[in-house]
Amino acid sequence: MDIAFPYQLTAQGTTATAASTDAHIEQMLEQLLFTRPGERVNHPDFGCGLLDLVFSPASPEVAAALSVTVAGAVEKWLGDVVKISSVNVTAAGSELQVVLDYTVTATGVPATLSLPVPVG
């Protein structure tokens, strides 16, 4: 069962499921990337901490460091679900744009996830 993120209930009072497996994988990626390390009780090293950059400058140096952090977190926690093709983080104005190209391991279907992260 692919539980929807964020967690929600249906009108019947049961756990809502994701619309598709692809949607569930995107939701898992978002959950991983926006979780701060230490936020999960039983998995203190789970997460990537994108939101920790809210007060950081949108600079090429921060973007480069973030691309390594994102790739490492996805490989560690979702490496059996997706294979990363590329991680591109670019600084644009007051936000960082994170573009993650990956392939779903079970189907071999390529996909892209693009997330804006407000900073500075």
C-alpha positions as CSV (number, residue, x, y, z in Angstrom):
1,M,0.0,0.0,0.0
2,D,1.4,3.4,-1.0
3,I,0.3,5.7,1.8
4,A,-0.2,9.3,0.7
5,F,2.0,12.1,2.1
6,P,1.2,14.1,3.9
7,Y,-0.8,11.6,5.9
8,Q,-4.6,12.0,5.5
9,L,-7.8,10.1,5.8
10,T,-10.4,9.3,3.1
11,A,-14.1,10.2,3.5
12,Q,-14.6,6.6,4.7
13,G,-12.1,7.1,7.5
14,T,-9.4,4.9,6.1
15,T,-5.8,5.8,5.3
16,A,-5.5,7.7,2.0
17,T,-3.2,6.1,-0.6
18,A,-1.1,7.9,-3.3
19,A,-2.7,8.2,-6.7
20,S,0.1,6.1,-8.3
21,T,3.4,4.5,-7.6
22,D,5.2,7.4,-9.3
23,A,3.3,9.9,-7.1
24,H,4.3,7.8,-4.0
25,I,7.9,7.9,-5.0
26,E,7.8,11.7,-5.5
27,Q,6.2,12.0,-2.1
28,M,8.9,9.8,-0.5
29,L,11.6,12.0,-2.1
30,E,10.0,15.2,-0.9
31,Q,9.6,13.7,2.6
32,L,13.3,12.7,2.7
33,L,14.6,16.0,1.3
34,F,12.5,18.3,3.6
35,T,13.1,16.3,6.8
36,R,15.8,17.6,9.0
37,P,18.3,15.1,10.4
38,G,17.4,14.4,14.0
39,E,13.7,15.0,13.4
40,R,12.8,11.3,13.3
41,V,13.0,9.6,16.7
42,N,13.9,6.1,15.5
43,H,16.0,7.3,12.5
44,P,18.0,10.3,13.8
45,D,20.2,10.4,10.6
46,F,17.2,10.3,8.2
47,G,16.7,13.4,6.1
48,C,18.5,15.9,4.1
49,G,17.7,19.2,5.7
50,L,16.9,21.4,2.8
51,L,14.8,23.6,5.1
52,D,17.9,24.3,7.2
53,L,19.1,26.5,4.4
54,V,16.3,29.1,4.9
55,F,18.8,31.7,6.2
56,S,21.7,30.7,4.0
57,P,22.7,32.8,1.0
58,A,21.6,31.6,-2.5
59,S,25.2,31.1,-3.7
60,P,27.0,28.7,-6.0
61,E,28.9,27.3,-3.0
62,V,25.8,26.5,-1.1
63,A,24.2,25.0,-4.3
64,A,27.3,22.7,-4.8
65,A,27.3,21.5,-1.2
66,L,23.6,20.9,-1.4
67,S,23.8,18.8,-4.5
68,V,26.2,16.4,-2.7
69,T,24.0,16.3,0.3
70,V,20.9,15.5,-1.7
71,A,22.6,12.8,-3.7
72,G,24.0,11.1,-0.6
73,A,20.6,11.2,1.3
74,V,18.7,9.8,-1.7
75,E,21.3,7.1,-2.3
76,K,21.3,6.1,1.4
77,W,17.6,6.0,2.1
78,L,15.9,5.4,-1.3
79,G,18.7,3.8,-3.2
80,D,16.6,0.6,-3.6
81,V,13.7,2.6,-5.0
82,V,15.4,5.1,-7.4
83,K,18.7,5.4,-9.2
84,I,19.9,9.0,-9.4
85,S,20.9,10.2,-12.9
86,S,21.8,13.7,-11.8
87,V,21.3,16.4,-9.2
88,N,21.4,20.0,-10.2
89,V,21.1,22.8,-7.7
90,T,21.1,26.3,-9.0
91,A,20.9,29.6,-7.1
92,A,18.3,32.0,-8.6
93,G,17.4,35.1,-6.7
94,S,16.1,34.3,-3.2
95,E,15.8,30.6,-3.8
96,L,17.7,27.5,-4.8
97,Q,16.2,25.3,-7.5
98,V,16.8,21.6,-6.8
99,V,16.3,19.3,-9.9
100,L,16.6,15.6,-9.3
101,D,16.7,13.3,-12.3
102,Y,16.2,9.7,-11.4
103,T,15.1,6.3,-12.7
104,V,12.5,4.2,-10.9
105,T,14.3,0.9,-10.2
106,A,11.3,-1.3,-10.4
107,T,10.1,-0.1,-13.8
108,G,13.1,1.6,-15.4
109,V,11.0,4.7,-16.1
110,P,13.0,8.0,-15.9
111,A,11.5,10.9,-13.9
112,T,12.4,14.4,-12.7
113,L,11.5,16.1,-9.4
114,S,12.0,19.9,-9.2
115,L,11.8,21.7,-5.9
116,P,12.2,25.3,-5.1
117,V,13.9,26.0,-1.7
118,P,13.6,29.6,-0.4
119,V,16.8,30.9,1.1
120,G,18.5,34.1,2.3
